[in-house]
Amino acid sequence: MRTKYKQWANDLLLERKDLLYENFDNFIYDDKKIILEIGSGKGEFLAKMAFRFPNYFFVGVEKNTTCAGITLKKIINNQLDNARLICDDINDVIASIKENSIEGIILNFSDPWPKKRHHKRRLTNENLILKYYEILKKDGFLNFKTDNRQLFDDSIKYFSRSPFKILKIDYDYKFDSSFDEITDYEMYYRDLNQPIYKIYLIKE
Ligand SMILES: C[S@@+](CC[C@H](N)C(=O)[O-])C[C@H]1O[C@@H](n2cnc3c(N)ncnc32)[C@H](O)[C@@H]1O
């Protein structure tokens, strides 16, 4: 499911810098209810959620420029004032986010990085989990869903060693639309009838 380089998407990123943040340094938090989607891919989830939930402010963090450009097109076409994007690696962005400022963090189908020497690149690695905890408000949530059982099981271990409270672990997530949308990767794995795993966490 590698995304082919698309020149138009990269051009759009340059043309519409007004819809992109470099990081959170100059971000005006006000009383926004911010949802951070990390590894937002082509923005299917981000755009649909922003459309359905105008009271929340969605920020996608996506390091792949073509994926980010495709997301930007969805933000523009749907005239979404409550969705913005950061085209960068979360590891270079997270220090700019204020502590206790984020309502929810979403990780959808993060890259599994199966080799042990690459585990530190996972978006659920223990260092990042601690930073996610810091930036979340009290009662803020983190939801993570994936098709990859090994990544899921390892991530449960990482989360168990963190200050997060695990609210629910679902080994056969059927889809609950109350605060969720089906992502591009999810559609692919659901069509193959593969189980989807989901964990819900909260900062108490
Ligand atoms: C497997 S794709 C899933 C995309 C989307 N969430 C979905 O469910 O369809 C993982 C995405 O995470 C992005 N990604 C991986 N590591 C990242 C990082 N450290 N910072 C920002 N984005 C990252 C990749 O570029 C890729 O687009």
PDBQT file of the ligand as one rigid body, heavy atoms in Angstrom, charges set to zero:
ROOT
HETATM    1  C1  LIG A 301       0.176   2.540   7.511  1.00  0.00    +0.000 C 
HETATM    2  S1  LIG A 301      -0.103   4.219   7.199  1.00  0.00    +0.000 S 
HETATM    3  C2  LIG A 301      -1.740   4.474   7.870  1.00  0.00    +0.000 C 
HETATM    4  C3  LIG A 301      -2.393   5.719   7.345  1.00  0.00    +0.000 C 
HETATM    5  C4  LIG A 301      -3.766   6.059   7.930  1.00  0.00    +0.000 C 
HETATM    6  N1  LIG A 301      -3.691   6.335   9.341  1.00  0.00    +0.000 N 
HETATM    7  C5  LIG A 301      -4.754   4.960   7.661  1.00  0.00    +0.000 C 
HETATM    8  O1  LIG A 301      -5.175   4.284   8.618  1.00  0.00    +0.000 OA
HETATM    9  O2  LIG A 301      -5.160   4.784   6.495  1.00  0.00    +0.000 OA
HETATM   10  C6  LIG A 301       0.935   5.000   8.409  1.00  0.00    +0.000 C 
HETATM   11  C7  LIG A 301       1.173   6.486   8.131  1.00  0.00    +0.000 C 
HETATM   12  O3  LIG A 301       1.901   7.023   9.219  1.00  0.00    +0.000 OA
HETATM   13  C8  LIG A 301       2.879   7.933   8.703  1.00  0.00    +0.000 C 
HETATM   14  N2  LIG A 301       3.961   8.013   9.715  1.00  0.00    +0.000 N 
HETATM   15  C9  LIG A 301       4.739   6.994  10.138  1.00  0.00    +0.000 A 
HETATM   16  N3  LIG A 301       5.616   7.414  11.072  1.00  0.00    +0.000 NA
HETATM   17  C10 LIG A 301       5.372   8.742  11.236  1.00  0.00    +0.000 A 
HETATM   18  C11 LIG A 301       5.965   9.739  12.053  1.00  0.00    +0.000 A 
HETATM   19  N4  LIG A 301       6.993   9.445  12.861  1.00  0.00    +0.000 N 
HETATM   20  N5  LIG A 301       5.500  11.013  12.002  1.00  0.00    +0.000 NA
HETATM   21  C12 LIG A 301       4.456  11.311  11.153  1.00  0.00    +0.000 A 
HETATM   22  N6  LIG A 301       3.872  10.403  10.334  1.00  0.00    +0.000 NA
HETATM   23  C13 LIG A 301       4.318   9.134  10.382  1.00  0.00    +0.000 A 
HETATM   24  C14 LIG A 301       3.322   7.282   7.401  1.00  0.00    +0.000 C 
HETATM   25  O4  LIG A 301       3.926   8.202   6.526  1.00  0.00    +0.000 OA
HETATM   26  C15 LIG A 301       1.998   6.736   6.879  1.00  0.00    +0.000 C 
HETATM   27  O5  LIG A 301       1.329   7.662   6.061  1.00  0.00    +0.000 OA
ENDROOT
TORSDOF 0
